[in-house]
Amino acid sequence: MGRAIEMEKDIDTLKRELSEIKSMLKEIMEGVDSAEEETKKANTKRSKKSDKQSDTRPESDKSES
């Protein structure tokens, strides 16, 4: 009977440790998600130069497009 009690204690300990690991993993994933969002925001910003039209083509070529 003593073995069964020890096994139950081990199972409870493993459940507690698993719960802690899950919470740590959740925090890590939230950090990764927020980092990805920040990266996406940084990549979508346009520079001032890209707002201006290109003057490399002559006016006659621009009207044909």
N, C-alpha and C positions, 0 to 999 in steps of 0.2 A: 504494500500500500504506500510505503514511503516513496517509492520510485514514481508513482503516479502524481504525487504532490510536487515532487521536484520537477517533473515534466511540465506540470501546469505553471509553475513559477517560471520555468524557462520560456514557455510559450508567452506568458504575460510580458516578460522582459523583451522578447523578440517583437511583440506587437508594439510595445512602447518605442523601441528603437526604430522600427519601421515607420511609425507615425512621425518621429523626429526627422527621419530621412526624407519622407514625403514633404514635410513642411519646408525643409532646406531646399529641396529640388524646386518647389513651387516658387520660393523667393528668387532662386537663380533664374528660373524661366521668366519671371516678371522683369528681372533686370535685363535679360537678353531682349525681351520684347520692347522695353522702353528704349534700349540702345538702338534697336532696328528702326524704331519710329523716328528717333533723332537723326539717324543717318538718312532716312528717306526725306525728312524735312530739309536737311542740309543739301541734298542732291537736287531738290526741286527749285531752289532759289535761282533766279536768273540774274546775271550780271547786268550792269548798266549798258555795257557794250552790246549785249544781245538784244536789247530793246530797240536799238537804232537800226534803220534799214542799211543794207549793204550798198555802198557806192561803187562797187567794183564793176558792175555792168553798165553800159551806156543806156541812156533813157530809151533809145529806139528798141533795144533788146527787151527791156522791162515791159513795154506795152504789148509786145507780141505774145507773151506768155499767157 
